[in-house]
Amino acid sequence: MKKIKQFAKVFLTLIFLSSCRTSINNEIPTINSEENTNQNINSEKKRMEIKFSCGEDGISEYLDDGWIILKEDSQEKICTWKSFPATKDCNMEKDKGCKITKPDKIGEEKIYLLEKQI
């Protein structure tokens, strides 16, 4: 029984030690060289998301400035709302509860994901 306990202790210790190995990275770190810094500077990119709704369109300004469209999406959007009284006797100024609001004009919202290399 004593030998079984000692064997179990040794076995658990071996499992514990073998699972805690450190990984050794054999790659040699590179010192800041001009080539690496030039690549990092050239590969920096800026991203931006812009939205235009209800007939607005200002994307040409961004394209002229050097931005590139990565993704373009569009969805329906309500541009203006219209309010009207729920009944003939309703005074919308005094009684806000009788005012019904519904969409008046429905337009399109365009969403652009832009990228520019710095």
C-alpha positions in Angstrom: 0.0 0.0 0.0 2.9 2.3 0.8 4.5 1.6 -2.6 1.2 2.4 -4.4 1.0 5.8 -2.6 4.6 6.7 -3.5 4.0 5.6 -7.1 0.9 7.7 -7.3 2.8 10.8 -5.9 5.6 10.3 -8.3 3.2 9.8 -11.2 1.2 12.9 -10.4 4.4 14.9 -10.0 5.6 13.8 -13.4 2.3 14.7 -15.0 2.4 18.1 -13.4 6.0 18.8 -14.5 5.5 17.5 -18.0 2.4 19.8 -18.5 4.3 22.9 -17.5 6.9 23.0 -20.2 7.8 26.3 -21.6 7.9 26.7 -25.4 11.3 27.8 -26.8 11.2 30.1 -29.7 14.2 29.5 -32.0 13.6 32.6 -34.1 16.2 35.3 -33.7 14.6 38.7 -33.0 15.4 41.3 -35.6 16.8 44.6 -34.5 15.0 47.7 -35.8 16.3 48.0 -39.3 15.4 50.5 -41.9 13.7 47.9 -44.1 11.3 46.9 -41.3 10.4 50.4 -40.4 9.8 51.4 -44.0 7.4 48.4 -44.4 5.5 49.3 -41.3 5.1 52.9 -42.4 3.9 52.0 -45.9 1.5 49.4 -44.6 -0.4 51.7 -42.2 -4.0 52.1 -43.2 -6.8 54.1 -41.9 -10.4 52.9 -42.0 -13.6 54.9 -41.6 -17.3 54.3 -42.0 -19.6 57.0 -43.3 -23.3 57.2 -43.9 -25.3 59.3 -46.3 -29.1 59.4 -46.0 -32.1 60.7 -47.9 -30.5 61.8 -51.1 -27.3 63.2 -49.6 -24.2 62.1 -51.5 -20.7 63.3 -50.5 -18.7 60.2 -51.3 -16.9 61.8 -54.2 -15.1 64.2 -51.9 -13.6 61.2 -50.0 -12.7 59.4 -53.3 -11.0 62.5 -54.6 -9.0 62.6 -51.3 -7.6 59.1 -51.9 -10.0 56.9 -50.0 -11.0 53.5 -51.4 -14.4 51.9 -50.9 -14.1 48.5 -49.3 -17.7 47.8 -48.7 -20.9 49.5 -49.7 -24.3 48.8 -48.1 -27.7 50.4 -48.4 -30.9 50.2 -46.4 -34.3 51.9 -46.3 -34.6 54.8 -43.9 -37.4 57.2 -42.9 -36.4 60.7 -44.0 -39.4 62.8 -42.6 -42.3 62.2 -40.3 -45.9 63.5 -40.7 -48.2 64.1 -37.7 -52.0 64.3 -37.9 -54.9 64.3 -35.4 -56.4 61.0 -34.4 -60.0 62.4 -34.4 -61.7 65.5 -35.6 -61.9 67.1 -32.1 -58.2 66.5 -31.4 -56.1 69.6 -30.7 -52.5 68.4 -31.3 -51.0 71.4 -29.5 -52.8 70.8 -26.2 -53.4 67.1 -26.2 -50.3 65.1 -27.2 -52.1 61.8 -26.8 -54.3 62.3 -29.8 -51.4 63.0 -32.2 -50.5 60.2 -34.6 -47.1 60.2 -36.3 -46.3 58.2 -39.4 -43.5 58.2 -41.9 -43.9 60.8 -44.7 -40.9 60.2 -47.0 -38.9 57.1 -47.1 -35.4 57.2 -48.6 -32.2 55.2 -48.7 -29.3 55.3 -46.4 -25.9 54.3 -47.9 -23.2 53.1 -45.6 -19.6 53.1 -46.9 -16.6 51.4 -45.4 -13.5 53.4 -46.6 -9.8 52.7 -46.4 -6.9 55.0 -47.0 -3.2 54.2 -47.0 -1.2 56.6 -44.9 
